[in-house]
């Protein structure tokens, strides 16, 4: 009887007779709905407002994706500049490598010009996460290039001065954006009103968008100066670099200085490591003045900077104390053994077993 009463409670809706639940459940317990979905009134002002929201959100998402792609290209080209600068082994090769790096940096600036065009009239921090990796990598490459060429650090204001561009008022980028927005609106309107007749128009819109995307990747509308004749009706635009992005790029730059120190030892140059260690100490002391920063990325890169500085100091210590007794072809092995010994000492809690 107890089991029967419990089973009756579980299926209580069926025992009590007709109720409101009878409209939503069959005998098998599957949920159904007898009412059909009412048609949407496209002329309603509420629907019109939400259509506007949809268009604005799609435009924001499309711009974010375009910026991510441009930032990825900037990152790749900037890494190539860094790899190229590490090939400098002597003064004879230095000039040719710097000239090649200069041309590559000019190509990266064209990409940054396109990013600046996309950000015109926008909050500079709204799309910062989309362009931050590329901006930091470019800052790292440009600081490294400037240090090798001029033996000093490029300041934040000097960096922003190099990111000033001249573009035509009706540039390729603005035409692409206008055509893309118009095509998107036309496609959405045809999807709502004429679902059976928009196959050819949708295909043409997609083909046009693909062609415009290919043309938008080509830096045709950016003019960085240097020509004899300036294009008519040019507009000057500046790219804003947040101070935090400059600091993060500078922190990455110290890692390239550490690699430069190791490479110089391998090529037989014993003076460069002592110049680099004093320069890196000045940068590290400047970061120490910031105190406790709430930015997690700054803390992480500050720790990496400390490790890079320690490697350079160990290199200078080995060169100064044991450099005269170690052959040049064995210096890198001696430096590696010192670093390995320090890591082992830091990992031991109670000495050797």
QUIRAVEN-V773761 format. One record per residue. RES is the residue in one letter. PSI is psi as a letter, one per 20 degrees, with the letter a starting at -180 (NA if undefined). Layout:
# QUIRAVEN-V773761
RES,PSI / RES,PSI
This chain:
# QUIRAVEN-V773761
X,h / X,g / X,h / X,h / X,h / X,g / X,h / X,h / X,h / X,h / X,k / X,h / X,h / X,h / X,h / X,i / X,b / X,p / X,a / X,h / X,i / X,h / X,i / X,i / X,p / X,a / X,h / X,i / X,j / X,p / X,p / X,r / X,p / X,i / X,q / X,q / X,p / X,q / X,q / X,p / X,o / X,i / X,j / X,p / X,h / X,g / X,h / X,h / X,g / X,h / X,h / X,g / X,g / X,g / X,g / X,g / X,g / X,h / X,g / X,g / X,h / X,g / X,h / X,g / X,h / X,h / X,h / X,g / X,g / X,h / X,h / X,g / X,h / X,g / X,g / X,g / X,h / X,h / X,h / X,h / X,g / X,g / X,h / X,g / X,h / X,i / X,i / X,o / X,h / X,r / X,h / X,h / X,i / X,g / X,g / X,h / X,h / X,h / X,g / X,h / X,h / X,g / X,h / X,h / X,h / X,h / X,h / X,h / X,h / X,h / X,g / X,h / X,g / X,h / X,g / X,h / X,h / X,h / X,j / X,p / X,j / X,r / X,p / X,h / X,i / X,h / X,k / X,h / X,h / X,h / X,i / X,g / X,g / X,h / X,g / X,h / X,h / X,g / X,g / X,g / X,g / X,h / X,h / X,g / X,g / X,h / X,g / X,h / X,g / X,i / X,l / X,r / X,p / X,p / X,r / X,g / X,h / X,h / X,g / X,h / X,h / X,i / X,k / X,p / X,q / X,p / X,q / X,q / X,g / X,m / X,r / X,h / X,g / X,h / X,h / X,g / X,g / X,g / X,h / X,g / X,g / X,g / X,h / X,g / X,g / X,g / X,g / X,h / X,h / X,h / X,h / X,g / X,h / X,m / X,i / X,i / X,j / X,j / X,g / X,h / X,h / X,h / X,g / X,h / X,g / X,g / X,g / X,h / X,g / X,g / X,h / X,h / X,h / X,g / X,h / X,h / X,i / X,p / X,m / X,h / X,i / X,p / X,o / X,j / X,r / X,i / X,r / X,h / X,p / X,q / X,q / X,q / X,l / X,q / X,p / X,p / X,q / X,q / X,p / X,p / X,o / X,q / X,h / X,h / X,h / X,g / X,g / X,h / X,h / X,h / X,g / X,h / X,h / X,h / X,h / X,h / X,h / X,g / X,h / X,h / X,g / X,g / X,h / X,h / X,h / X,h / X,j / X,j / X,o / X,i / X,h / X,g / X,h / X,h / X,h / X,h / X,h / X,h / X,g / X,h / X,h / X,g / X,g / X,h / X,h / X,h / X,h / X,h / X,i / X,h / X,b / X,o / X,p / X,i / X,o / X,h / X,h / X,g / X,g / X,g / X,h / X,h / X,g / X,h / X,g / X,h / X,h / X,g / X,h / X,h / X,g / X,h / X,g / X,h / X,g / X,h / X,g / X,g / X,h / X,h / X,g / X,j / X,h / X,h / X,i / X,p / X,q / X,h / X,i / X,j / X,g / X,h / X,h / X,g / X,g / X,h / X,h / X,g / X,h / X,h / X,h / X,h / X,h / X,h / X,h / X,h / X,i / X,p / X,h / X,k / X,a / X,q / X,NA
